[in-house]
Amino acid sequence: MLKILLTQEDYEVVVAVSCEEALQLAANQDFDLYVLDRRLPDGSGLELCKDLARATPGIPAIFYSGDAYELHRSEALAAGAEDYVTKPDIDRLINSVHDLLAARQCAESA
């Protein structure tokens, strides 16, 4: 569903269903942004965030998760995420995607 919504916003979206797949994709393609969940079939989204930050420094990450406690947000930000949006607030997620990609584009232009 998230892929459909972001594609409607004219973003190209690549989906990985596991930490392993996400790391393989990041090693072989260039991405502008990662949208992660805390819980993945083969591991922790927090660890994936750290791994992606090491593998592709400077690429922002957003967590979109059903885990809604402040502790979860704090852990995600400590892992390197730029934002933490709780489900089902899709409008806030789309706004965060827009803002982070615009900021990244401005930084690259400078």
Backbone atoms as SQL, in Angstrom:
CREATE TABLE atoms (id INTEGER PRIMARY KEY, chain TEXT, resi INTEGER, resn TEXT, atom TEXT, x REAL, y REAL, z REAL);
INSERT INTO atoms VALUES
  (1, 'A', 1, 'MET', 'N', 0.818, -1.188, 0.000),
  (2, 'A', 1, 'MET', 'CA', 0.000, 0.000, 0.000),
  (3, 'A', 1, 'MET', 'C', 0.868, 1.261, 0.000),
  (4, 'A', 2, 'LEU', 'N', 1.919, 1.248, 0.796),
  (5, 'A', 2, 'LEU', 'CA', 2.818, 2.399, 0.867),
  (6, 'A', 2, 'LEU', 'C', 3.464, 2.662, -0.489),
  (7, 'A', 3, 'LYS', 'N', 3.849, 1.610, -1.187),
  (8, 'A', 3, 'LYS', 'CA', 4.430, 1.774, -2.521),
  (9, 'A', 3, 'LYS', 'C', 3.445, 2.469, -3.453),
  (10, 'A', 4, 'ILE', 'N', 2.203, 2.065, -3.418),
  (11, 'A', 4, 'ILE', 'CA', 1.183, 2.664, -4.284),
  (12, 'A', 4, 'ILE', 'C', 1.022, 4.150, -3.959),
  (13, 'A', 5, 'LEU', 'N', 0.925, 4.472, -2.687),
  (14, 'A', 5, 'LEU', 'CA', 0.735, 5.872, -2.286),
  (15, 'A', 5, 'LEU', 'C', 1.923, 6.747, -2.680),
  (16, 'A', 6, 'LEU', 'N', 3.130, 6.256, -2.471),
  (17, 'A', 6, 'LEU', 'CA', 4.311, 7.059, -2.830),
  (18, 'A', 6, 'LEU', 'C', 4.496, 7.140, -4.342),
  (19, 'A', 7, 'THR', 'N', 4.132, 6.093, -5.046),
  (20, 'A', 7, 'THR', 'CA', 4.201, 6.127, -6.509),
  (21, 'A', 7, 'THR', 'C', 3.220, 7.163, -7.055),
  (22, 'A', 8, 'GLN', 'N', 2.055, 7.279, -6.424),
  (23, 'A', 8, 'GLN', 'CA', 1.083, 8.299, -6.829),
  (24, 'A', 8, 'GLN', 'C', 1.615, 9.710, -6.600),
  (25, 'A', 9, 'GLU', 'N', 2.578, 9.846, -5.706),
  (26, 'A', 9, 'GLU', 'CA', 3.217, 11.140, -5.449),
  (27, 'A', 9, 'GLU', 'C', 4.410, 11.360, -6.391),
  (28, 'A', 10, 'ASP', 'N', 4.544, 10.500, -7.392),
  (29, 'A', 10, 'ASP', 'CA', 5.607, 10.554, -8.403),
  (30, 'A', 10, 'ASP', 'C', 6.988, 10.176, -7.880),
  (31, 'A', 11, 'TYR', 'N', 7.031, 9.332, -6.870),
  (32, 'A', 11, 'TYR', 'CA', 8.301, 8.790, -6.392),
  (33, 'A', 11, 'TYR', 'C', 8.502, 7.400, -6.966),
  (34, 'A', 12, 'GLU', 'N', 9.735, 7.095, -7.302),
  (35, 'A', 12, 'GLU', 'CA', 10.079, 5.735, -7.706),
  (36, 'A', 12, 'GLU', 'C', 10.337, 4.953, -6.421),
  (37, 'A', 13, 'VAL', 'N', 9.689, 3.824, -6.271),
  (38, 'A', 13, 'VAL', 'CA', 9.753, 3.054, -5.031),
  (39, 'A', 13, 'VAL', 'C', 10.265, 1.651, -5.324),
  (40, 'A', 14, 'VAL', 'N', 11.235, 1.227, -4.528),
  (41, 'A', 14, 'VAL', 'CA', 11.749, -0.139, -4.569),
  (42, 'A', 14, 'VAL', 'C', 11.472, -0.745, -3.201),
  (43, 'A', 15, 'VAL', 'N', 10.893, -1.928, -3.184),
  (44, 'A', 15, 'VAL', 'CA', 10.515, -2.572, -1.932),
  (45, 'A', 15, 'VAL', 'C', 11.461, -3.723, -1.620),
  (46, 'A', 16, 'ALA', 'N', 11.905, -3.772, -0.373),
  (47, 'A', 16, 'ALA', 'CA', 12.658, -4.918, 0.143),
  (48, 'A', 16, 'ALA', 'C', 11.836, -5.498, 1.284),
  (49, 'A', 17, 'VAL', 'N', 11.732, -6.808, 1.336),
  (50, 'A', 17, 'VAL', 'CA', 10.907, -7.434, 2.369),
  (51, 'A', 17, 'VAL', 'C', 11.730, -7.979, 3.533),
  (52, 'A', 18, 'SER', 'N', 13.043, -7.782, 3.483),
  (53, 'A', 18, 'SER', 'CA', 13.896, -8.274, 4.559),
  (54, 'A', 18, 'SER', 'C', 15.114, -7.364, 4.706),
  (55, 'A', 19, 'CYS', 'N', 15.783, -7.487, 5.829),
  (56, 'A', 19, 'CYS', 'CA', 17.027, -6.731, 6.046),
  (57, 'A', 19, 'CYS', 'C', 18.064, -7.124, 5.001),
  (58, 'A', 20, 'GLU', 'N', 18.190, -8.419, 4.773),
  (59, 'A', 20, 'GLU', 'CA', 19.174, -8.913, 3.817),
  (60, 'A', 20, 'GLU', 'C', 18.932, -8.335, 2.425),
  (61, 'A', 21, 'GLU', 'N', 17.688, -8.351, 1.987),
  (62, 'A', 21, 'GLU', 'CA', 17.358, -7.816, 0.667),
  (63, 'A', 21, 'GLU', 'C', 17.621, -6.315, 0.602),
  (64, 'A', 22, 'ALA', 'N', 17.279, -5.591, 1.658),
  (65, 'A', 22, 'ALA', 'CA', 17.509, -4.142, 1.691),
  (66, 'A', 22, 'ALA', 'C', 18.995, -3.826, 1.572),
  (67, 'A', 23, 'LEU', 'N', 19.827, -4.557, 2.281),
  (68, 'A', 23, 'LEU', 'CA', 21.272, -4.310, 2.220),
  (69, 'A', 23, 'LEU', 'C', 21.838, -4.654, 0.845),
  (70, 'A', 24, 'GLN', 'N', 21.338, -5.707, 0.232),
  (71, 'A', 24, 'GLN', 'CA', 21.779, -6.062, -1.121),
  (72, 'A', 24, 'GLN', 'C', 21.389, -4.981, -2.117),
  (73, 'A', 25, 'LEU', 'N', 20.159, -4.496, -2.018),
  (74, 'A', 25, 'LEU', 'CA', 19.713, -3.428, -2.916),
  (75, 'A', 25, 'LEU', 'C', 20.546, -2.164, -2.713),
  (76, 'A', 26, 'ALA', 'N', 20.806, -1.809, -1.461),
  (77, 'A', 26, 'ALA', 'CA', 21.581, -0.603, -1.172),
  (78, 'A', 26, 'ALA', 'C', 23.003, -0.709, -1.698),
  (79, 'A', 27, 'ALA', 'N', 23.534, -1.917, -1.748),
  (80, 'A', 27, 'ALA', 'CA', 24.892, -2.121, -2.259),
  (81, 'A', 27, 'ALA', 'C', 24.953, -2.007, -3.779),
  (82, 'A', 28, 'ASN', 'N', 23.823, -2.215, -4.442),
  (83, 'A', 28, 'ASN', 'CA', 23.819, -2.269, -5.909),
  (84, 'A', 28, 'ASN', 'C', 23.086, -1.138, -6.592),
  (85, 'A', 29, 'GLN', 'N', 22.378, -0.296, -5.830),
  (86, 'A', 29, 'GLN', 'CA', 21.620, 0.808, -6.413),
  (87, 'A', 29, 'GLN', 'C', 21.811, 2.055, -5.566),
  (88, 'A', 30, 'ASP', 'N', 21.571, 3.185, -6.185),
  (89, 'A', 30, 'ASP', 'CA', 21.595, 4.448, -5.448),
  (90, 'A', 30, 'ASP', 'C', 20.179, 4.807, -5.022),
  (91, 'A', 31, 'PHE', 'N', 20.039, 5.180, -3.757),
  (92, 'A', 31, 'PHE', 'CA', 18.743, 5.589, -3.225),
  (93, 'A', 31, 'PHE', 'C', 18.857, 6.982, -2.632),
  (94, 'A', 32, 'ASP', 'N', 17.736, 7.691, -2.601),
  (95, 'A', 32, 'ASP', 'CA', 17.683, 9.027, -2.022),
  (96, 'A', 32, 'ASP', 'C', 17.143, 9.017, -0.604),
  (97, 'A', 33, 'LEU', 'N', 16.445, 7.946, -0.242),
  (98, 'A', 33, 'LEU', 'CA', 15.761, 7.895, 1.049),
  (99, 'A', 33, 'LEU', 'C', 15.371, 6.460, 1.347),
  (100, 'A', 34, 'TYR', 'N', 15.399, 6.103, 2.627),
  (101, 'A', 34, 'TYR', 'CA', 14.908, 4.802, 3.073),
  (102, 'A', 34, 'TYR', 'C', 13.706, 5.015, 3.983),
  (103, 'A', 35, 'VAL', 'N', 12.661, 4.208, 3.776),
  (104, 'A', 35, 'VAL', 'CA', 11.519, 4.169, 4.688),
  (105, 'A', 35, 'VAL', 'C', 11.538, 2.774, 5.309),
  (106, 'A', 36, 'LEU', 'N', 11.679, 2.736, 6.629),
  (107, 'A', 36, 'LEU', 'CA', 11.880, 1.475, 7.337),
  (108, 'A', 36, 'LEU', 'C', 10.776, 1.223, 8.351),
  (109, 'A', 37, 'ASP', 'N', 10.620, -0.025, 8.713),
  (110, 'A', 37, 'ASP', 'CA', 9.767, -0.403, 9.836),
  (111, 'A', 37, 'ASP', 'C', 10.691, -0.964, 10.915),
  (112, 'A', 38, 'ARG', 'N', 10.245, -0.943, 12.150),
  (113, 'A', 38, 'ARG', 'CA', 11.057, -1.471, 13.246),
  (114, 'A', 38, 'ARG', 'C', 11.146, -2.992, 13.193),
  (115, 'A', 39, 'ARG', 'N', 10.105, -3.621, 12.701),
  (116, 'A', 39, 'ARG', 'CA', 10.035, -5.083, 12.730),
  (117, 'A', 39, 'ARG', 'C', 10.076, -5.629, 11.308),
  (118, 'A', 40, 'LEU', 'N', 11.071, -6.460, 11.054),
  (119, 'A', 40, 'LEU', 'CA', 11.215, -7.083, 9.744),
  (120, 'A', 40, 'LEU', 'C', 11.312, -8.591, 9.932),
  (121, 'A', 41, 'PRO', 'N', 10.990, -9.360, 8.901),
  (122, 'A', 41, 'PRO', 'CA', 10.959, -10.818, 9.059),
  (123, 'A', 41, 'PRO', 'C', 12.286, -11.423, 9.526),
  (124, 'A', 42, 'ASP', 'N', 13.396, -10.815, 9.143),
  (125, 'A', 42, 'ASP', 'CA', 14.688, -11.414, 9.471),
  (126, 'A', 42, 'ASP', 'C', 15.540, -10.550, 10.398),
  (127, 'A', 43, 'GLY', 'N', 14.939, -9.562, 11.054),
  (128, 'A', 43, 'GLY', 'CA', 15.739, -8.764, 11.971),
  (129, 'A', 43, 'GLY', 'C', 15.073, -7.473, 12.369),
  (130, 'A', 44, 'SER', 'N', 15.873, -6.632, 12.969),
  (131, 'A', 44, 'SER', 'CA', 15.408, -5.364, 13.516),
  (132, 'A', 44, 'SER', 'C', 15.614, -4.226, 12.514),
  (133, 'A', 45, 'GLY', 'N', 14.589, -3.428, 12.355),
  (134, 'A', 45, 'GLY', 'CA', 14.725, -2.232, 11.536),
  (135, 'A', 45, 'GLY', 'C', 15.745, -1.264, 12.105),
  (136, 'A', 46, 'LEU', 'N', 15.924, -1.276, 13.424),
  (137, 'A', 46, 'LEU', 'CA', 16.925, -0.417, 14.056),
  (138, 'A', 46, 'LEU', 'C', 18.329, -0.811, 13.598),
  (139, 'A', 47, 'GLU', 'N', 18.602, -2.099, 13.600),
  (140, 'A', 47, 'GLU', 'CA', 19.917, -2.575, 13.136),
  (141, 'A', 47, 'GLU', 'C', 20.087, -2.314, 11.644),
  (142, 'A', 48, 'LEU', 'N', 19.022, -2.492, 10.890),
  (143, 'A', 48, 'LEU', 'CA', 19.079, -2.208, 9.455),
  (144, 'A', 48, 'LEU', 'C', 19.399, -0.743, 9.222),
  (145, 'A', 49, 'CYS', 'N', 18.800, 0.136, 9.988),
  (146, 'A', 49, 'CYS', 'CA', 19.064, 1.566, 9.862),
  (147, 'A', 49, 'CYS', 'C', 20.554, 1.859, 10.084),
  (148, 'A', 50, 'LYS', 'N', 21.117, 1.268, 11.118),
  (149, 'A', 50, 'LYS', 'CA', 22.547, 1.448, 11.408),
  (150, 'A', 50, 'LYS', 'C', 23.396, 0.896, 10.266),
  (151, 'A', 51, 'ASP', 'N', 23.045, -0.286, 9.773),
  (152, 'A', 51, 'ASP', 'CA', 23.794, -0.903, 8.676),
  (153, 'A', 51, 'ASP', 'C', 23.717, -0.060, 7.406),
  (154, 'A', 52, 'LEU', 'N', 22.540, 0.458, 7.102),
  (155, 'A', 52, 'LEU', 'CA', 22.385, 1.302, 5.913),
  (156, 'A', 52, 'LEU', 'C', 23.165, 2.602, 6.056),
  (157, 'A', 53, 'ALA', 'N', 23.178, 3.173, 7.250),
  (158, 'A', 53, 'ALA', 'CA', 23.927, 4.419, 7.479),
  (159, 'A', 53, 'ALA', 'C', 25.426, 4.192, 7.267),
  (160, 'A', 54, 'ARG', 'N', 25.916, 3.024, 7.670),
  (161, 'A', 54, 'ARG', 'CA', 27.340, 2.704, 7.450),
  (162, 'A', 54, 'ARG', 'C', 27.615, 2.445, 5.970),
  (163, 'A', 55, 'ALA', 'N', 26.692, 1.738, 5.316),
  (164, 'A', 55, 'ALA', 'CA', 26.892, 1.351, 3.917),
  (165, 'A', 55, 'ALA', 'C', 26.684, 2.512, 2.948),
  (166, 'A', 56, 'THR', 'N', 25.756, 3.413, 3.289),
  (167, 'A', 56, 'THR', 'CA', 25.411, 4.522, 2.387),
  (168, 'A', 56, 'THR', 'C', 25.276, 5.805, 3.208),
  (169, 'A', 57, 'PRO', 'N', 26.380, 6.337, 3.691),
  (170, 'A', 57, 'PRO', 'CA', 26.302, 7.541, 4.528),
  (171, 'A', 57, 'PRO', 'C', 25.623, 8.700, 3.804),
  (172, 'A', 58, 'GLY', 'N', 24.849, 9.450, 4.575),
  (173, 'A', 58, 'GLY', 'CA', 24.200, 10.632, 4.021),
  (174, 'A', 58, 'GLY', 'C', 22.818, 10.393, 3.449),
  (175, 'A', 59, 'ILE', 'N', 22.405, 9.136, 3.336),
  (176, 'A', 59, 'ILE', 'CA', 21.068, 8.850, 2.827),
  (177, 'A', 59, 'ILE', 'C', 20.119, 8.833, 4.027),
  (178, 'A', 60, 'PRO', 'N', 19.118, 9.718, 4.043),
  (179, 'A', 60, 'PRO', 'CA', 18.222, 9.782, 5.198),
  (180, 'A', 60, 'PRO', 'C', 17.286, 8.575, 5.275),
  (181, 'A', 61, 'ALA', 'N', 16.839, 8.301, 6.497),
  (182, 'A', 61, 'ALA', 'CA', 15.897, 7.213, 6.747),
  (183, 'A', 61, 'ALA', 'C', 14.741, 7.734, 7.593),
  (184, 'A', 62, 'ILE', 'N', 13.574, 7.205, 7.309),
  (185, 'A', 62, 'ILE', 'CA', 12.367, 7.484, 8.080),
  (186, 'A', 62, 'ILE', 'C', 11.817, 6.146, 8.549),
  (187, 'A', 63, 'PHE', 'N', 11.410, 6.085, 9.795),
  (188, 'A', 63, 'PHE', 'CA', 10.689, 4.912, 10.270),
  (189, 'A', 63, 'PHE', 'C', 9.199, 5.181, 10.154),
  (190, 'A', 64, 'TYR', 'N', 8.480, 4.189, 9.662),
  (191, 'A', 64, 'TYR', 'CA', 7.022, 4.223, 9.605),
  (192, 'A', 64, 'TYR', 'C', 6.562, 2.951, 10.303),
  (193, 'A', 65, 'SER', 'N', 6.105, 3.104, 11.526),
  (194, 'A', 65, 'SER', 'CA', 5.886, 1.935, 12.366),
  (195, 'A', 65, 'SER', 'C', 4.637, 2.052, 13.212),
  (196, 'A', 66, 'GLY', 'N', 4.110, 0.909, 13.587),
  (197, 'A', 66, 'GLY', 'CA', 2.978, 0.857, 14.503),
  (198, 'A', 66, 'GLY', 'C', 3.402, 0.972, 15.952),
  (199, 'A', 67, 'ASP', 'N', 4.698, 0.898, 16.213),
  (200, 'A', 67, 'ASP', 'CA', 5.215, 1.051, 17.574),
  (201, 'A', 67, 'ASP', 'C', 5.204, 2.531, 17.920),
  (202, 'A', 68, 'ALA', 'N', 4.314, 2.910, 18.839),
  (203, 'A', 68, 'ALA', 'CA', 3.999, 4.331, 19.002),
  (204, 'A', 68, 'ALA', 'C', 4.542, 4.995, 20.265),
  (205, 'A', 69, 'TYR', 'N', 5.329, 4.295, 21.058),
  (206, 'A', 69, 'TYR', 'CA', 5.841, 4.908, 22.283),
  (207, 'A', 69, 'TYR', 'C', 7.032, 5.819, 21.990),
  (208, 'A', 70, 'GLU', 'N', 7.221, 6.810, 22.841),
  (209, 'A', 70, 'GLU', 'CA', 8.341, 7.743, 22.691),
  (210, 'A', 70, 'GLU', 'C', 9.675, 6.995, 22.701),
  (211, 'A', 71, 'LEU', 'N', 9.771, 5.918, 23.472),
  (212, 'A', 71, 'LEU', 'CA', 10.981, 5.100, 23.499),
  (213, 'A', 71, 'LEU', 'C', 11.314, 4.585, 22.105),
  (214, 'A', 72, 'HIS', 'N', 10.306, 4.156, 21.359),
  (215, 'A', 72, 'HIS', 'CA', 10.533, 3.646, 20.001),
  (216, 'A', 72, 'HIS', 'C', 11.074, 4.745, 19.095),
  (217, 'A', 73, 'ARG', 'N', 10.500, 5.923, 19.218),
  (218, 'A', 73, 'ARG', 'CA', 10.968, 7.071, 18.429),
  (219, 'A', 73, 'ARG', 'C', 12.425, 7.397, 18.789),
  (220, 'A', 74, 'SER', 'N', 12.716, 7.432, 20.062),
  (221, 'A', 74, 'SER', 'CA', 14.076, 7.746, 20.526),
  (222, 'A', 74, 'SER', 'C', 15.087, 6.726, 20.022),
  (223, 'A', 75, 'GLU', 'N', 14.712, 5.453, 20.067),
  (224, 'A', 75, 'GLU', 'CA', 15.617, 4.403, 19.579),
  (225, 'A', 75, 'GLU', 'C', 15.879, 4.559, 18.080),
  (226, 'A', 76, 'ALA', 'N', 14.840, 4.882, 17.329),
  (227, 'A', 76, 'ALA', 'CA', 14.996, 5.034, 15.880),
  (228, 'A', 76, 'ALA', 'C', 15.892, 6.226, 15.549),
  (229, 'A', 77, 'LEU', 'N', 15.683, 7.330, 16.240),
  (230, 'A', 77, 'LEU', 'CA', 16.521, 8.507, 15.997),
  (231, 'A', 77, 'LEU', 'C', 17.962, 8.229, 16.402),
  (232, 'A', 78, 'ALA', 'N', 18.156, 7.495, 17.489),
  (233, 'A', 78, 'ALA', 'CA', 19.510, 7.130, 17.923),
  (234, 'A', 78, 'ALA', 'C', 20.188, 6.193, 16.920),
  (235, 'A', 79, 'ALA', 'N', 19.386, 5.405, 16.204),
  (236, 'A', 79, 'ALA', 'CA', 19.929, 4.495, 15.190),
  (237, 'A', 79, 'ALA', 'C', 20.295, 5.230, 13.901),
  (238, 'A', 80, 'GLY', 'N', 19.901, 6.514, 13.805),
  (239, 'A', 80, 'GLY', 'CA', 20.279, 7.306, 12.641),
  (240, 'A', 80, 'GLY', 'C', 19.134, 7.806, 11.789),
  (241, 'A', 81, 'ALA', 'N', 17.911, 7.507, 12.182),
  (242, 'A', 81, 'ALA', 'CA', 16.760, 7.965, 11.390),
  (243, 'A', 81, 'ALA', 'C', 16.578, 9.472, 11.522),
  (244, 'A', 82, 'GLU', 'N', 16.050, 10.069, 10.481),
  (245, 'A', 82, 'GLU', 'CA', 15.752, 11.495, 10.479),
  (246, 'A', 82, 'GLU', 'C', 14.376, 11.792, 11.059),
  (247, 'A', 83, 'ASP', 'N', 13.468, 10.815, 10.940),
  (248, 'A', 83, 'ASP', 'CA', 12.104, 11.026, 11.426),
  (249, 'A', 83, 'ASP', 'C', 11.512, 9.682, 11.817),
  (250, 'A', 84, 'TYR', 'N', 10.464, 9.751, 12.627),
  (251, 'A', 84, 'TYR', 'CA', 9.735, 8.562, 13.071),
  (252, 'A', 84, 'TYR', 'C', 8.257, 8.890, 13.010),
  (253, 'A', 85, 'VAL', 'N', 7.537, 8.203, 12.144),
  (254, 'A', 85, 'VAL', 'CA', 6.113, 8.449, 11.939),
  (255, 'A', 85, 'VAL', 'C', 5.365, 7.190, 12.345),
  (256, 'A', 86, 'THR', 'N', 4.325, 7.366, 13.161),
  (257, 'A', 86, 'THR', 'CA', 3.553, 6.208, 13.578),
  (258, 'A', 86, 'THR', 'C', 2.393, 5.957, 12.624),
  (259, 'A', 87, 'LYS', 'N', 2.152, 4.684, 12.388),
  (260, 'A', 87, 'LYS', 'CA', 1.028, 4.267, 11.554),
  (261, 'A', 87, 'LYS', 'C', -0.262, 4.572, 12.300),
  (262, 'A', 88, 'PRO', 'N', -1.284, 4.965, 11.633),
  (263, 'A', 88, 'PRO', 'CA', -1.494, 5.009, 10.187),
  (264, 'A', 88, 'PRO', 'C', -1.374, 6.413, 9.591),
  (265, 'A', 89, 'ASP', 'N', -0.583, 7.290, 10.155),
  (266, 'A', 89, 'ASP', 'CA', -0.510, 8.690, 9.725),
  (267, 'A', 89, 'ASP', 'C', 0.240, 8.826, 8.396),
  (268, 'A', 90, 'ILE', 'N', -0.400, 8.407, 7.317),
  (269, 'A', 90, 'ILE', 'CA', 0.222, 8.413, 5.993),
  (270, 'A', 90, 'ILE', 'C', 0.491, 9.834, 5.505),
  (271, 'A', 91, 'ASP', 'N', -0.368, 10.785, 5.852),
  (272, 'A', 91, 'ASP', 'CA', -0.142, 12.165, 5.414),
  (273, 'A', 91, 'ASP', 'C', 1.157, 12.710, 6.006),
  (274, 'A', 92, 'ARG', 'N', 1.404, 12.431, 7.271),
  (275, 'A', 92, 'ARG', 'CA', 2.646, 12.892, 7.896),
  (276, 'A', 92, 'ARG', 'C', 3.857, 12.198, 7.262),
  (277, 'A', 93, 'LEU', 'N', 3.709, 10.926, 6.932),
  (278, 'A', 93, 'LEU', 'CA', 4.809, 10.219, 6.279),
  (279, 'A', 93, 'LEU', 'C', 5.119, 10.856, 4.929),
  (280, 'A', 94, 'ILE', 'N', 4.102, 11.104, 4.131),
  (281, 'A', 94, 'ILE', 'CA', 4.318, 11.708, 2.810),
  (282, 'A', 94, 'ILE', 'C', 4.949, 13.093, 2.963),
  (283, 'A', 95, 'ASN', 'N', 4.508, 13.869, 3.930),
  (284, 'A', 95, 'ASN', 'CA', 5.116, 15.179, 4.178),
  (285, 'A', 95, 'ASN', 'C', 6.579, 15.045, 4.582),
  (286, 'A', 96, 'SER', 'N', 6.883, 14.069, 5.402),
  (287, 'A', 96, 'SER', 'CA', 8.266, 13.852, 5.814),
  (288, 'A', 96, 'SER', 'C', 9.135, 13.441, 4.622),
  (289, 'A', 97, 'VAL', 'N', 8.605, 12.573, 3.770),
  (290, 'A', 97, 'VAL', 'CA', 9.327, 12.174, 2.553),
  (291, 'A', 97, 'VAL', 'C', 9.604, 13.405, 1.704),
  (292, 'A', 98, 'HIS', 'N', 8.583, 14.217, 1.464),
  (293, 'A', 98, 'HIS', 'CA', 8.752, 15.445, 0.674),
  (294, 'A', 98, 'HIS', 'C', 9.840, 16.331, 1.284),
  (295, 'A', 99, 'ASP', 'N', 9.741, 16.582, 2.584),
  (296, 'A', 99, 'ASP', 'CA', 10.665, 17.494, 3.255),
  (297, 'A', 99, 'ASP', 'C', 12.106, 16.983, 3.203),
  (298, 'A', 100, 'LEU', 'N', 12.306, 15.704, 3.496),
  (299, 'A', 100, 'LEU', 'CA', 13.672, 15.171, 3.505),
  (300, 'A', 100, 'LEU', 'C', 14.276, 15.136, 2.105),
  (301, 'A', 101, 'LEU', 'N', 13.475, 14.794, 1.110),
  (302, 'A', 101, 'LEU', 'CA', 14.010, 14.766, -0.257),
  (303, 'A', 101, 'LEU', 'C', 14.289, 16.185, -0.753),
  (304, 'A', 102, 'ALA', 'N', 13.451, 17.143, -0.386),
  (305, 'A', 102, 'ALA', 'CA', 13.693, 18.531, -0.778),
  (306, 'A', 102, 'ALA', 'C', 14.959, 19.056, -0.108),
  (307, 'A', 103, 'ALA', 'N', 15.146, 18.759, 1.143),
  (308, 'A', 103, 'ALA', 'CA', 16.347, 19.196, 1.862),
  (309, 'A', 103, 'ALA', 'C', 17.591, 18.562, 1.267),
  (310, 'A', 104, 'ARG', 'N', 17.498, 17.295, 0.907),
  (311, 'A', 104, 'ARG', 'CA', 18.635, 16.601, 0.307),
  (312, 'A', 104, 'ARG', 'C', 18.967, 17.201, -1.056),
  (313, 'A', 105, 'GLN', 'N', 17.937, 17.514, -1.845),
  (314, 'A', 105, 'GLN', 'CA', 18.153, 18.102, -3.161),
  (315, 'A', 105, 'GLN', 'C', 18.785, 19.487, -3.028),
  (316, 'A', 106, 'CYS', 'N', 18.335, 20.266, -2.065),
  (317, 'A', 106, 'CYS', 'CA', 18.923, 21.591, -1.833),
  (318, 'A', 106, 'CYS', 'C', 20.380, 21.486, -1.415),
  (319, 'A', 107, 'ALA', 'N', 20.691, 20.528, -0.555),
  (320, 'A', 107, 'ALA', 'CA', 22.060, 20.337, -0.087),
  (321, 'A', 107, 'ALA', 'C', 22.971, 19.932, -1.244),
  (322, 'A', 108, 'GLU', 'N', 22.470, 19.099, -2.145),
  (323, 'A', 108, 'GLU', 'CA', 23.267, 18.666, -3.294),
  (324, 'A', 108, 'GLU', 'C', 23.476, 19.800, -4.276),
  (325, 'A', 109, 'SER', 'N', 22.528, 20.717, -4.361),
  (326, 'A', 109, 'SER', 'CA', 22.630, 21.840, -5.282),
  (327, 'A', 109, 'SER', 'C', 23.593, 22.919, -4.796),
  (328, 'A', 110, 'ALA', 'N', 23.800, 22.970, -3.493),
  (329, 'A', 110, 'ALA', 'CA', 24.628, 24.031, -2.913),
  (330, 'A', 110, 'ALA', 'C', 26.093, 23.827, -3.153);
